[in-house]
Amino acid sequence: MAYQSSCKKDSSEPESCPCLERATFGDPSESLYLLPFPVGKSYVLSQSYCNPNGGHANQLAYDFALPIGDIVTAARAGEVLEIREDLADSGNSSDPGAHNHIFIRHHDGSVAFYAHLQENGVLVEKGDQVQAGQQIASSGNSGNTGNFPHLHFGVYESWPAKEGFDLAINFRNAVGPLDELGGLVVDMFYKAEGY
């Protein structure tokens, strides 16, 4: 199921809606996505979507507090479009776009983004086909993390990924509370159950 987050305005080019207007979450039991870490693991959500006091002011993204070296798994099957793994796990880059990452395109054209991965910790190559739940990387502290290791995860409408054109998703195997919009709640633990 593909979602559209862009506003339909009178102009010929689609424009991004404000973040909270894009935050339309579906029923988790119908979600196409798994939590991006292995079954049986639990992690705290350190930052949620549309956070005006953090890096997600205009992002329908989640930060999970994975320590350096913990396993990152594919949230959905797809093709690896881009990887980067050459940056150190210093957590203090001044460039918000400089981090180790993976982009994976799904069959409906949407693209998952996994960021702040461990230096030399990416286990897939551009062009690889991955399955949901497959180990794809190790979590790290690359890029501008405020020196707080975590996994940044979000999904964009299409490729190339463009801020403001992301999707409100939840996870069919997540055990943990949801907010009034159906999204995950900051500072709460989420466990990946079997699927």
C-alpha positions as CSV (number, residue, x, y, z in Angstrom):
1,M,0.0,0.0,0.0
2,A,1.5,3.3,-1.1
3,Y,0.7,6.5,0.8
4,Q,0.7,10.1,-0.5
5,S,2.0,12.7,1.8
6,S,2.1,15.6,-0.7
7,C,-0.5,18.3,-0.7
8,K,-2.4,18.8,-4.0
9,K,-2.3,22.6,-4.6
10,D,-3.1,24.6,-7.7
11,S,0.5,24.7,-8.9
12,S,1.7,22.0,-11.3
13,E,4.4,20.9,-8.8
14,P,3.3,19.0,-5.7
15,E,4.0,20.8,-2.5
16,S,4.8,19.3,0.9
17,C,2.1,19.5,3.6
18,P,3.1,20.5,7.2
19,C,4.5,17.5,9.1
20,L,1.5,16.8,11.3
21,E,-0.9,17.0,8.4
22,R,1.2,14.2,6.8
23,A,1.0,12.1,10.0
24,T,-1.8,9.8,9.0
25,F,-1.0,6.4,10.4
26,G,-2.9,3.3,9.4
27,D,-3.8,0.2,11.4
28,P,-0.5,-1.4,12.5
29,S,-1.9,-4.9,11.8
30,E,-2.1,-3.9,8.2
31,S,1.3,-2.3,8.0
32,L,3.8,-3.5,5.3
33,Y,6.7,-2.7,7.7
34,L,8.6,-4.5,10.5
35,L,10.6,-2.8,13.1
36,P,14.1,-2.4,11.8
37,F,15.8,-4.6,14.3
38,P,15.6,-8.4,15.1
39,V,12.7,-10.2,16.6
40,G,12.9,-10.4,20.3
41,K,14.9,-7.2,20.7
42,S,13.5,-4.1,22.5
43,Y,14.7,-0.5,22.1
44,V,13.6,2.8,23.4
45,L,12.3,5.4,20.9
46,S,14.6,8.3,21.5
47,Q,12.9,10.7,19.0
48,S,9.5,10.5,17.3
49,Y,8.0,12.1,14.2
50,C,7.4,15.9,13.7
51,N,9.5,16.8,16.7
52,P,9.7,20.6,16.7
53,N,12.6,20.5,19.3
54,G,14.8,18.0,17.5
55,G,16.0,17.0,14.0
56,H,12.5,15.7,13.0
57,A,10.6,19.0,12.8
58,N,9.6,18.2,9.2
59,Q,10.2,14.4,9.2
60,L,7.9,11.4,9.7
61,A,10.9,9.6,11.0
62,Y,11.9,7.6,14.1
63,D,15.1,7.3,16.1
64,F,15.6,4.0,18.0
65,A,18.4,4.0,20.6
66,L,20.5,1.1,19.2
67,P,24.0,1.0,20.6
68,I,27.0,0.9,18.2
69,G,27.3,-2.6,16.7
70,D,23.7,-3.8,17.2
71,I,21.9,-5.5,14.3
72,V,19.8,-3.4,11.8
73,T,17.3,-5.4,9.7
74,A,15.3,-4.5,6.6
75,A,11.8,-3.3,7.6
76,R,10.5,-4.4,4.2
77,A,11.7,-6.3,1.1
78,G,13.3,-4.3,-1.7
79,E,16.3,-3.3,-3.8
80,V,19.3,-1.5,-2.3
81,L,19.6,1.8,-4.1
82,E,22.5,3.5,-2.2
83,I,24.9,2.8,0.6
84,R,27.5,4.7,2.5
85,E,29.8,3.3,5.2
86,D,33.0,5.3,5.2
87,L,32.4,7.8,8.0
88,A,33.7,7.4,11.5
89,D,31.4,6.8,14.5
90,S,32.2,10.2,16.0
91,G,28.7,11.5,16.3
92,N,29.8,15.1,15.9
93,S,29.6,15.9,12.1
94,S,28.4,19.4,11.5
95,D,26.9,18.3,8.1
96,P,23.4,16.9,8.8
97,G,23.6,14.9,5.6
98,A,26.9,13.2,6.2
99,H,26.2,9.8,7.8
100,N,26.5,6.2,6.9
101,H,23.2,5.0,5.4
102,I,21.2,2.6,3.3
103,F,18.3,3.4,0.9
104,I,16.0,0.5,-0.1
105,R,13.3,0.9,-2.7
106,H,10.1,-1.2,-2.3
107,H,8.0,-2.6,-5.1
108,D,5.5,0.3,-4.8
109,G,8.3,2.8,-5.3
110,S,8.6,4.0,-1.7
111,V,12.1,4.1,-0.2
112,A,13.2,3.2,3.3
113,F,16.1,5.2,4.8
114,Y,18.4,3.7,7.5
115,A,21.0,6.2,8.9
116,H,23.8,6.7,11.4
117,L,25.1,3.2,10.6
118,Q,28.4,1.9,11.9
119,E,31.6,2.6,10.0
120,N,32.2,-0.3,7.6
121,G,29.0,-1.8,9.0
122,V,26.9,-2.1,5.9
123,L,26.3,-5.7,4.8
124,V,24.6,-5.1,1.5
125,E,25.6,-3.7,-1.9
126,K,23.9,-1.4,-4.3
127,G,21.6,-3.6,-6.5
128,D,21.1,-6.3,-3.9
129,Q,17.6,-7.6,-3.3
130,V,16.8,-7.9,0.5
131,Q,14.0,-9.6,2.4
132,A,12.0,-8.2,5.3
133,G,13.8,-9.1,8.5
134,Q,17.2,-9.6,6.8
135,Q,20.3,-8.2,8.6
136,I,21.5,-5.3,6.5
137,A,23.9,-3.4,8.7
138,S,25.2,-2.6,12.2
139,S,23.9,0.5,14.0
140,G,26.5,3.2,14.6
141,N,27.1,6.8,15.6
142,S,28.1,8.3,12.2
143,G,27.0,11.8,11.3
144,N,25.3,14.5,13.4
145,T,23.9,12.4,16.2
146,G,24.7,14.7,19.1
147,N,27.0,11.8,20.1
148,F,24.0,9.7,21.0
149,P,24.2,6.4,19.0
150,H,20.9,5.6,17.3
151,L,19.2,4.3,14.2
152,H,17.3,6.8,12.2
153,F,14.5,5.2,10.2
154,G,12.0,6.8,7.8
155,V,10.3,6.1,4.5
156,Y,10.0,8.4,1.5
157,E,7.3,8.4,-1.2
158,S,9.8,7.9,-4.0
159,W,13.4,8.2,-5.2
160,P,15.2,10.4,-5.0
161,A,14.2,11.0,-1.4
162,K,13.0,14.5,-0.7
163,E,12.3,16.0,2.7
164,G,8.6,16.7,3.2
165,F,7.6,13.9,0.9
166,D,7.8,11.1,3.4
167,L,5.3,8.6,4.7
168,A,3.6,8.0,8.0
169,I,4.2,4.4,8.8
170,N,4.0,2.1,11.8
171,F,5.1,-1.5,12.3
172,R,3.0,-4.7,12.3
173,N,5.3,-6.5,14.7
174,A,5.8,-3.7,17.3
175,V,4.8,-4.3,20.9
176,G,4.4,-0.9,22.6
177,P,2.1,2.1,22.9
178,L,0.8,4.3,20.1
179,D,-0.2,7.9,20.3
180,E,-3.6,9.4,19.4
181,L,-2.5,9.5,15.7
182,G,-1.3,5.9,15.7
183,G,2.4,6.7,15.7
184,L,5.1,5.5,18.1
185,V,5.7,7.4,21.4
186,V,9.0,9.0,22.4
187,D,10.8,7.5,25.4
188,M,8.8,4.3,25.2
189,F,10.2,0.8,24.6
190,Y,9.2,-1.2,21.5
191,K,9.8,-4.9,21.2
192,A,9.9,-6.7,17.8
193,E,7.6,-9.7,18.0
194,G,7.5,-12.6,15.6
195,Y,5.7,-12.1,12.3
